[in-house]
Amino acid sequence: MQEYVGTCEQCHRPIYCMDGFLDGVVTDEQTLYCNSCAEQDRYTDK
């Protein structure tokens, strides 16, 4: 089952919850990012 959750804050791709698992990342500030953007930020922020 696939349920739309929202869009990535950075690249604006749609993000879904697939079979109960979020296909993205929610930050402490309640911002939603796709896995690709979250992975990029993980390495470029430091």
Rosetta blueprint (number, residue, H / E / L):
1 M L
2 Q E
3 E E
4 Y E
5 V E
6 G E
7 T E
8 C L
9 E L
10 Q L
11 C L
12 H L
13 R L
14 P E
15 I E
16 Y E
17 C E
18 M E
19 D L
20 G L
21 F E
22 L E
23 D L
24 G E
25 V E
26 V E
27 T L
28 D L
29 E L
30 Q L
31 T L
32 L E
33 Y E
34 C E
35 N H
36 S H
37 C H
38 A H
39 E H
40 Q H
41 D H
42 R H
43 Y H
44 T H
45 D L
46 K L
